[in-house]
Amino acid sequence: MSKKRILVIEDNPEVRENLVEILELSNYEVDSAADGREGVEKALTNPPDLILCDVMMPNLDGFGVLHILSKKPQTADIPFIFLTAKTERSDIRKGMTLGADDYITKPFDDVELLNAIETRLQKAERLKKSFDKTAKGLQAFIDEARGYEALKALSRDREVKEFRRKEIIYHEGDYPRYLYFLESGKVKLFKTNEDGKELIFRVIKPGEFFGFLALIKDDNYPQSAAAIELSRVRLIPRDDFLKLLHANKDVSARLVKMLADNVAEKEEQLLQLAYNSIRRRVADALLDLDTQVREQGGDTIVILREDLANIVGTAKESVIRTLTEFKNDGYIKIVDGGGIIVLNRQKLASMPF
């Protein structure tokens, strides 16, 4: 098992060296920074497993460090402990409001410090392990946060609803009432233009949330959602989700990452639509769908040609023609019922732009 890495941000050389020595003797890998700006740079360049940070520092104080790192997807969920001589209740409250996990005052007891670090690392590890892409993982993640009174309602009586193929889950323009968690099946997020043409922005896989952006913005859904195949969806009430979001730093941090991933995914999709050939776009769509199918233990992609065309951003006839070419080239196999089996991922991945 690899050592956990801790970043110490402390402007006092003696205190910093003492902390590094204590942590290294406790079998941690340690990096250090002499002020807040250096600490932010090191955290963003090589994110640690935990950050130990002084409050009063030149250039950028500890509150500023936490404020910056809590907004960055790569550092937002790193456990953060303040270590400081300041003991005013208002300072402690400010640190906790910004999202600090703990607040230890100087002079500190070595055992107290090490226990706080171990506790925060263990909790972070449990959350990483428990939040797998299953309904059981969702329950385990919520259970981890059950100490928060406001979250108890979230772990009870969540409705599970089945949607048939092509059935609408919500329409573009609807006001959001739920956070959705896909337990099984596939769901498409799409927009329809004035001529009735669809563009699929994303295919949701089991274990993923959707519909949360509209909840956060308190705005209508910017696109529609519909089942591609028979799908089981958990409906988490809006108010319960917002309590979870505002009361639990770990949930907020993971949501930041989800939003960042969505933005990057949309940018990449727009670039592909602008510059890639139809053959390349169909190949990329098949590779992505094939990965999803194999993650669920299958080997056959089941999707309507119309839906595939909407993912690719072209006419259904163009997709059908391209699939026929891929079949003739030996890249894919088309089985009874229209299912697609990818035979040569390497050839599809190396398709010219």
C-alpha positions as a printed Julia matrix, in Angstrom:
353×3 Matrix{Float64}:
   0.0     0.0     0.0
   1.48    3.38   -1.02
   2.14    6.04    1.57
  -0.36    8.85    2.01
   1.07   12.21    1.0
   0.55   15.31    3.12
   1.21   18.91    2.11
   2.29   21.16    5.0
   1.79   24.9     4.38
   3.51   26.83    7.19
   5.58   30.04    7.11
   7.47   29.43   10.39
  10.58   27.36    9.45
  10.92   25.7    12.86
   7.26   24.69   13.05
   7.33   23.52    9.43
  10.44   21.37    9.95
   8.97   19.94   13.16
   5.73   18.99   11.39
   7.6    17.39    8.49
   9.71   15.34   10.92
   6.69   14.15   12.94
   4.77   13.15    9.82
   7.7    11.36    8.18
   8.32    9.4    11.39
   4.64    8.41   11.22
   5.23    6.92    7.75
   3.68    9.71    5.68
   5.21   11.15    2.53
   5.49   14.9     3.13
   5.8    17.98    0.95
   6.0    21.5     2.37
   5.46   25.11    1.37
   6.68   28.3     3.06
   3.63   30.45    2.26
   0.1    30.31    0.9
   0.92   31.03   -2.75
   3.54   28.29   -2.88
   1.12   25.95   -1.14
  -1.62   26.57   -3.72
   0.82   25.99   -6.59
   2.07   22.71   -5.11
  -1.47   21.48   -4.33
  -2.66   22.16   -7.88
   0.46   20.72   -9.52
   0.49   17.5    -7.52
  -2.64   17.13   -5.34
  -1.86   15.52   -1.96
  -4.06   13.21    0.13
  -4.4    15.83    2.9
  -3.42   19.47    3.48
  -2.21   20.85    6.82
  -2.25   24.65    6.66
  -1.43   27.59    8.92
  -3.84   30.54    8.94
  -1.61   33.62    9.41
   0.89   33.67    6.53
   2.4    36.26    4.19
   1.26   36.7     0.57
  -1.84   34.53    1.01
  -3.35   33.43    4.33
  -4.83   30.03    5.08
  -8.41   31.18    4.46
  -7.36   32.33    0.99
  -5.64   29.01    0.32
  -8.76   27.05    1.25
 -11.02   29.38   -0.74
  -8.94   28.86   -3.91
  -8.46   25.11   -3.58
 -12.12   24.46   -2.73
 -13.11   25.92   -6.12
 -10.78   23.69   -8.15
 -12.08   20.23   -9.18
  -8.71   18.53   -8.65
  -8.37   19.78   -5.04
 -11.94   20.43   -3.86
 -12.35   17.14   -1.98
  -8.89   16.98   -0.35
  -9.2    16.88    3.48
  -8.05   20.27    4.83
  -6.91   20.9     8.43
  -6.09   24.35    9.8
  -3.17   24.53   12.25
  -2.96   27.91   13.96
  -2.48   29.91   17.15
  -5.71   31.79   16.48
  -8.44   30.48   18.74
 -11.21   33.05   18.34
 -14.59   31.4    17.74
 -15.2    33.68   14.76
 -11.98   32.47   13.1
 -12.88   28.83   13.67
 -16.36   29.45   12.29
 -14.91   31.2     9.23
 -12.64   28.24    8.52
 -15.44   25.72    8.89
 -17.76   27.82    6.7
 -15.14   27.76    3.95
 -15.09   23.97    4.2
 -12.23   23.09    6.55
 -12.39   19.57    7.98
 -10.69   20.34   11.29
  -9.06   23.13   13.28
  -6.09   22.38   15.58
  -4.55   25.11   17.73
  -0.87   25.7    18.57
   0.88   24.52   20.63
  -0.49   21.19   19.49
  -0.19   17.73   20.94
   1.51   15.3    18.53
  -0.98   12.52   19.26
  -3.95   14.86   18.78
  -2.57   16.02   15.44
  -1.84   12.51   14.18
  -5.25   11.25   15.29
  -6.97   14.11   13.44
  -5.0    13.38   10.28
  -5.7     9.65   10.44
  -9.41   10.22   11.04
  -9.74   12.55    8.04
  -7.78   10.25    5.75
  -9.86    7.23    6.78
 -13.11    9.08    6.14
 -11.91   10.25    2.72
 -10.9     6.68    1.85
 -14.26    5.26    2.95
 -16.12    7.76    0.79
 -13.98    6.93   -2.24
 -14.56    3.21   -1.8
 -18.24    3.37   -0.94
 -19.26    5.7    -3.75
 -19.18    3.05   -6.46
 -21.54    3.04   -9.41
 -24.33    0.99   -7.86
 -27.44    1.76   -5.85
 -25.67    0.05   -2.92
 -22.78    2.47   -3.33
 -25.18    5.41   -3.24
 -26.72    4.11   -0.02
 -23.29    3.57    1.56
 -22.25    7.1     0.64
 -25.38    8.57    2.2
 -24.94    6.4     5.3
 -21.45    7.86    5.73
 -23.01   11.31    6.08
 -25.88   10.27    8.35
 -24.51   12.25   11.29
 -25.98   15.33    9.64
 -29.57   15.68   10.82
 -30.57   17.44    7.6
 -29.49   14.45    5.49
 -31.61   11.78    7.16
 -34.58   12.38    4.89
 -32.41   11.64    1.87
 -31.76    8.05    2.97
 -35.43    7.18    3.41
 -38.27    6.47    1.0
 -36.51    7.31   -2.24
 -38.82    6.46   -5.11
 -37.57    4.08   -7.81
 -39.36    4.37  -11.15
 -39.09    2.33  -14.34
 -39.1     4.05  -17.73
 -39.76    2.16  -20.96
 -37.71    2.69  -24.1
 -38.32    6.17  -25.55
 -40.32    7.21  -22.47
 -39.65   10.81  -21.43
 -38.23   11.34  -17.93
 -38.44   15.12  -18.15
 -38.96   17.65  -20.92
 -36.79   20.6   -21.84
 -38.3    23.61  -20.05
 -39.77   21.61  -17.14
 -39.07   22.91  -13.63
 -36.8    20.48  -11.73
 -38.27   18.58   -8.79
 -35.78   15.71   -8.46
 -32.16   14.68   -8.67
 -32.03   11.5   -10.77
 -29.76    8.5   -10.2
 -29.66    5.85  -12.94
 -29.72    2.41  -11.37
 -29.93    0.38  -14.6
 -30.47    0.9   -18.31
 -29.46    3.93  -20.39
 -30.8     7.48  -20.57
 -30.15   10.14  -23.21
 -29.99   13.9   -22.64
 -31.02   15.69  -25.82
 -32.4    18.85  -27.41
 -34.87   19.08  -30.29
 -34.8    21.89  -32.83
 -37.79   23.5   -34.59
 -37.71   20.84  -37.33
 -37.9    18.03  -34.78
 -34.24   17.06  -35.22
 -32.58   15.66  -32.09
 -29.03   16.19  -30.86
 -27.98   13.89  -28.04
 -25.59   15.64  -25.68
 -24.86   12.72  -23.41
 -25.76    9.11  -22.71
 -26.15    8.48  -18.97
 -24.75    5.19  -17.66
 -25.81    3.23  -14.56
 -24.31    4.79  -11.44
 -24.5     8.36  -12.73
 -26.55   11.33  -11.54
 -28.33   13.66  -13.93
 -30.57   16.7   -13.73
 -28.52   18.37  -11.01
 -27.44   21.49  -12.91
 -31.01   22.78  -13.19
 -31.52   22.11   -9.48
 -28.45   24.12   -8.52
 -29.3    27.0   -10.84
 -32.97   26.9    -9.78
 -33.86   27.04  -13.46
 -35.8    24.97  -15.97
 -34.16   21.94  -17.59
 -31.99   23.04  -20.57
 -32.6    19.71  -22.34
 -34.86   16.67  -22.26
 -34.15   13.22  -20.83
 -35.55    9.93  -22.12
 -34.85    6.23  -21.67
 -32.94    4.55  -24.49
 -33.87    1.14  -23.08
 -35.83   -0.1   -20.07
 -34.31    1.91  -17.21
 -34.66    2.07  -13.42
 -34.2     5.57  -12.03
 -34.08    6.71   -8.42
 -35.84   10.01   -7.75
 -34.26   12.07   -4.95
 -36.48   15.02   -3.93
 -35.13   18.47   -4.69
 -35.14   19.74   -1.08
 -33.27   16.68    0.19
 -30.61   17.07   -2.47
 -30.07   20.75   -1.66
 -29.68   19.92    2.04
 -27.1    17.3     1.14
 -25.28   19.72   -1.14
 -25.04   22.55    1.39
 -24.39   20.43    4.5
 -21.69   18.08    3.25
 -18.37   19.22    1.8
 -17.62   15.82    0.26
 -20.85   15.87   -1.76
 -20.18   19.45   -2.91
 -16.65   18.55   -4.0
 -17.8    15.55   -6.02
 -20.47   17.67   -7.67
 -17.81   20.2    -8.72
 -15.97   17.35  -10.43
 -19.13   16.14  -12.15
 -19.83   19.63  -13.47
 -16.24   20.02  -14.67
 -16.42   16.67  -16.45
 -19.69   17.68  -18.12
 -18.22   20.97  -19.38
 -15.14   19.21  -20.77
 -17.33   16.55  -22.38
 -19.55   19.13  -24.1
 -16.54   21.08  -25.38
 -15.04   17.91  -26.81
 -18.34   16.95  -28.45
 -18.65   20.37  -30.12
 -15.08   20.12  -31.42
 -15.81   16.66  -32.83
 -18.96   17.91  -34.58
 -16.99   20.79  -36.09
 -13.86   19.01  -37.26
 -14.23   15.22  -37.34
 -15.48   13.22  -40.32
 -18.72   11.25  -40.05
 -16.76    7.97  -40.06
 -14.64    9.15  -37.14
 -17.65   10.42  -35.2
 -19.53    7.14  -35.68
 -16.39    5.22  -34.64
 -16.01    7.33  -31.46
 -19.68    6.86  -30.58
 -19.42    3.09  -31.04
 -16.28    2.91  -28.91
 -17.94    4.84  -26.1
 -21.1     2.71  -26.23
 -19.02   -0.47  -26.42
 -17.13    0.54  -23.28
 -20.4     1.09  -21.44
 -21.75   -2.3   -22.55
 -18.57   -4.14  -21.53
 -18.55   -2.44  -18.12
 -21.93   -4.08  -17.56
 -20.69   -7.49  -18.69
 -22.27   -7.47  -22.16
 -20.93   -7.39  -25.71
 -23.82   -6.09  -27.86
 -24.72   -2.44  -28.35
 -28.49   -2.07  -28.57
 -29.44    1.38  -29.84
 -31.86    2.79  -32.39
 -30.14    4.07  -35.52
 -31.98    7.35  -35.0
 -30.49    7.71  -31.51
 -27.02    6.86  -32.78
 -27.43    9.5   -35.51
 -28.44   12.04  -32.87
 -25.34   11.26  -30.82
 -23.12   11.62  -33.89
 -24.92   14.74  -35.1
 -25.81   13.6   -38.61
 -28.62   12.05  -40.64
 -29.83    8.53  -39.87
 -29.09    7.5   -43.47
 -25.45    8.56  -43.07
 -25.11    6.47  -39.93
 -26.68    3.42  -41.6
 -24.33    3.78  -44.57
 -21.28    4.13  -42.28
 -22.28    1.09  -40.21
 -22.58   -0.94  -43.4
 -19.07    0.16  -44.39
 -17.7    -0.78  -40.97
 -19.4    -4.18  -41.2
 -17.91   -4.82  -44.66
 -14.48   -3.79  -43.35
 -14.77   -6.27  -40.49
 -14.75   -3.64  -37.74
 -18.21   -4.52  -36.41
 -20.85   -7.25  -36.61
 -24.57   -6.51  -36.89
 -26.73   -9.19  -35.27
 -30.43  -10.01  -35.49
 -32.54   -7.15  -34.19
 -29.98   -4.53  -35.18
 -27.56   -5.0   -32.3
 -23.93   -4.03  -32.92
 -20.87   -5.97  -31.74
 -17.5    -4.21  -31.99
 -14.93   -6.64  -33.43
 -11.92   -4.38  -33.86
 -11.59   -1.51  -31.38
  -8.09   -0.69  -32.59
  -9.25   -0.02  -36.15
 -12.15    2.15  -34.95
  -9.85    4.09  -32.6
  -7.36    4.79  -35.4
 -10.05    6.0   -37.82
  -8.76    9.09  -39.7
 -10.18   12.47  -38.68
